[in-house]
């Protein structure tokens, strides 16, 4: 257990930051799962904007790496484009 005041404060701030980061990650995960359900392509494209926004915010805040955000956006966009144009 922490003995001095700065170490105790660090425990509190780390817990807050951890909770905030987990919330952001779970939101991204939930939106990503939601886009893989059976819904019209128009709704998926609208949901794509929300996912982009959340990923960009998470990368900006340092919750996830910027290249991780970029990779996830590319993969989700490819999935939505494949759903929109299945023959290609």
SVG drawing of the C-alpha trace seen along z (x, -y; Angstrom):
<svg xmlns="http://www.w3.org/2000/svg" viewBox="-32 -14 38 25">
<polyline fill="none" stroke="black" stroke-width="0.4" points="0.0,0.0 1.1,-3.5 2.7,-5.4 3.2,-9.0 0.7,-11.4 2.0,-11.6 1.8,-7.8 -1.8,-7.8 -2.8,-10.5 -1.2,-8.6 -3.4,-5.5 -6.5,-7.7 -5.6,-9.4 -4.5,-6.1 -7.9,-4.6 -9.8,-7.5 -7.7,-7.4 -8.1,-3.6 -11.9,-3.9 -12.0,-6.6 -9.8,-4.6 -11.9,-1.5 -15.0,-3.4 -13.6,-4.7 -12.4,-1.3 -15.7,0.4 -17.6,-2.2 -15.4,-1.6 -15.8,2.2 -19.6,1.9 -19.9,-0.2 -17.6,2.1 -19.7,5.1 -22.9,3.2 -21.8,2.5 -21.3,6.3 -25.0,7.0 -27.8,7.3 -28.8,3.8 -29.2,1.8 -26.1,0.5 -27.3,-3.1 -27.4,-2.6 -23.9,-1.0 -22.6,-4.0 -24.1,-6.4 -22.6,-4.3 -19.3,-4.4 -19.1,-8.2 -19.6,-7.6 -16.9,-4.9 -14.5,-7.2 -15.2,-10.0 -14.7,-7.7 -11.5,-6.3 -10.0,-9.7 -10.9,-11.0 -9.3,-7.9 -6.1,-8.3 -6.0,-12.0 -6.3,-11.4 -3.7,-8.6 -6.1,-5.8 -5.1,-3.9 -2.2,-4.5 -2.9,-6.6 -1.9,-3.8 -4.2,-1.4 -7.1,-3.8 -6.1,-4.1 -6.0,-0.4 -9.4,0.2 -11.0,-2.6 -9.6,-1.0 -10.8,2.5 -14.3,1.3 -14.5,-0.8 -13.5,2.2 -16.2,4.3 -18.9,1.7 -17.8,1.2 -17.9,5.0 -21.4,5.1 -22.5,2.2 -21.0,3.8 -21.0,7.6 -20.4,8.4 -17.1,6.6"/>
</svg>
